[in-house]
């Protein structure tokens, strides 16, 4: 007989205690099944401990919280009624595709689970040479963005595609009758099929024209290339063929010409048979390329133009007057002489947006007959025209444009004179925006047409001439979207879908192969013939450049950050929280100022009592009076005196979550598509709070953390000299630290034993590995406030260090010269400050998976332990969050889950809504609060490789494990190599035997399974 008695959970509940109410409303929102163990009186009466004693001695409130903390909710899965033949639950499928969004591009493999894409990986098939950067790895999150435009809108109200189609067709007919212009305004498409569709549209609509607009312009370089080679494209470079690289203002390891040069660059930077390439960098802002250079010279843009003329003079034997002085001229002359001496093995690149500068670059490389300079595979990734966009704005305001159809652009946000564009837009009879989101432009047009994400789309791309790539959908459209191309087909009166059109059109580019083969591979490569260059009036260009001089008080250099790029991904929390490789600041853009100029202007940065970084505000005013107020300031080592830097891509508001509405819109200063503006700067009131993940800027002479040497020493001296092994005392005898064991070791030669190799020469700090790790391991985003409290959750960080002297070797010598306590205190205090033009080093650091791990010995509940395969494991269900392991870790790579980041409105990022959580990897559990988490060497992926080989009855193939670890698979430069060190034929086993190999903090005796390679500089 059932009991009808009322059971109270605690005495406090009888008294209506506030504690009970708090427990009801805490983060453990799932109902605890109390009836299962308290509602059954019969079961309780037969138990050894009565309910009364249980409540008396333990207290139900405490028990409830403990149960909720330790037991995750059980969700029952629903199996397929009819399982799709292609899908096996628990087994990933991969689809080859290509992305090009008008700014970024890459050849990809998309990992899907049960029909949903969860991760971006690099396509490594022959010919697929463009790898994903951090933004492309993070772009998968944009597929599941709840802020996407979900259905068509007409005049701000939800509508249908049939209504949109009818309205556009009637508008085109009306424009033809009235003689008004029809303008298609798109980003660079690089799609042969789409360009053909547009050509057919213009042929059918004679009053129509196509204007190509790139938010971050390369128009001057395009104009120069077109003038010489007759095509609107950009030169492609193969830096692996260069012994000497001279860059004047080109961040080719960043976003210059779309990036993608790091793989070729890294091949020449790893010392092989005593040789490696040499790299000179002349620039204003500190960039990734400048950080990697052997010799970096900071200079203003005006001086960079003079430097180009000086290089031209020396290489071709001209005598154009140059106004460079002192050390700057000496360094430029040295670089130019070496460039001339290297002849075909030398290459010059420049990022100066000036047609004359780009003409000089073409002329100098032609004179050198540079092997790294190729026109055979010219890049089609930028085709915008500044002049055409300027004319469009004039036509809009003149009222001559009847219908404006936009795709892939957001001019209301990205145009400096957006007010002129908006006023002209109001005079247009019909305006249409095809967009992923209801952004700044789509929110004010008459028709907002939602387009699918690239992972839901069909398409083709010709990134470089001779490489034809296909884009294929990896999931059915989530929302009521339609491709721009399908609408164009309808407007052209062409039957069928864009898929049909694409398949038919691809035949012209894939002769000798089949549609299915190209679709499977993702790419088809044909031989491309080098373009015959025309005559260049280089002398006239050099004379024009030689007249360059600085105007105004400061030169503002606008650039794109590694995280946000041109701003398309502003609603992506992975990228917002991604620390900038140089400044290590996330969730912000800021003006970078040299130490000299900061002192003059009274600007400063300081680390405050809570460990956070604070900085001054500044007001930036352009020569024509445009102001940007309250811009946060970062005092940047290496910034050229007289210049300041500011990143584009921030300050967006429309269709963004409130948490993502950060920074200031620097496009407002991008007048005339010129990234260089004359400005004045003044200190403003207030202090800005930064979210900076690295307060320690210099190594302070700790040369055992980042070991480095010069190529000369590397070739002449033995490894004992430049890769000195740390010594410790054992029985009063000095012995190598690696020979001493603090713990009893066991045999590791049986089975697999995983190691990760990191080559400091090849690492460019790009951060693709950081985002790939986020995607693979369900790493949460915590927001600016938590990052500021040093609670970021990145499993992998990339430490960036500056030298205090002009070189790291200088730091080491200064440290060795310390004598006495007072000297030590004063010298180390001074060495905390970076030099004005420091050397820079990047070092990726993750859990080192120590064979003698200090974290394992202090865990009171054995939550962290060592596996036979060399991995340091974390049993989340055992962890009670004492954080002893984090305190005992010398590498500081463990992260504590301070809060529940999943399904928590306090952390309103992708893990707080059902759509965003679709990106989560089902092979990795989502951690609850109160546990430690850290790199696992992607154990779920290594086991998948082992099980696959076992299922197929074979041994694991050589280097098959390299793609199992997310960071090594994402590393396009080859800096990270993962594998089984017990397989002596594997690449990682060979790298482990290299003379350059060393372990981080080897003297501690932890015996890590991650090892680094001594950095060699060709100075």
Secondary structure, DSSP 8 states (H G I E B T S, - for coil): --------S-HHHHTT-HHHHHHHTSS--S---THHHHS-HHHHHTSSS-HHHHHHHT-HHHHHHHHHHHS---------SS--TT--TT--EEEEEEEE-SS-EEEEEEEEETTEEEEEEE--STT------HHHHHTHHHHT-TTB--S-EETTEE--HHHHHHHHHHHHHHHHHHT-EEEEEE-----HHHHHHHHHHHHH-TTEEEEE--SS--HHHHHHHHHHHSSS-EEEE-GGG-SEEEEES--TTTTGGG---HHHHHHHHS-BTTB--EEEEEESS--HHHHH-SEEEE--HHHHHHHHHHHHHHHHT--------HHHHHHHHHHHHHHHHHGGGEEEEE----HHHHHHHHHHHHHHT-TTEEEEEEE-S----HHHHHHHHHHHHHT-EEEEEEES--HHHH-TTHHHHHHHHTT-SEEEEEESB--TTTTTSSEEEE---GGG--EEE-SBTTEEEEE--SS--SSS---HHHHHHHHHT--S-HHHHHHHHGGGT-TTS-HHHHHHHSEEE------------HHHHHHHHHT----SSEEEEEEE-TTTTTTTTTT-HHHHHS--TTT-EES---EEE-HHHHHHHT--EEE-TTS-EEEEEEEEEETTS-EEEEEEEEE-TT--TTEEEEEES----TT--GGG--S--GGGG-GGG-SEEEEEEEEEEEEEEEEES----B-TT-TTTS-EEEHHHHHHS-HHHHS---EEEETTEEEEGGG--SS------SS--EEEEEETTT-----HHHHHHHHHHT-----HHHHHTT----SSEEEEEE-SSSSHHHHHHHHHT--SHHHHHHHHHHHTS--TT--EEEEEE-----TT-HHHHH-TT--EEE-TTS-EEE-TTT-----HHHHH-TT---EE--S--TT-TTS-SGGGSTTGGGGS-TTS----TT-EE-----HHHHHHHHHHHHHTTS---TTGGGGTSHHHHH-TTS-EEEEETTSTTSHHHHHHT-TTEE-TTGGG----SEEEE-EEE--
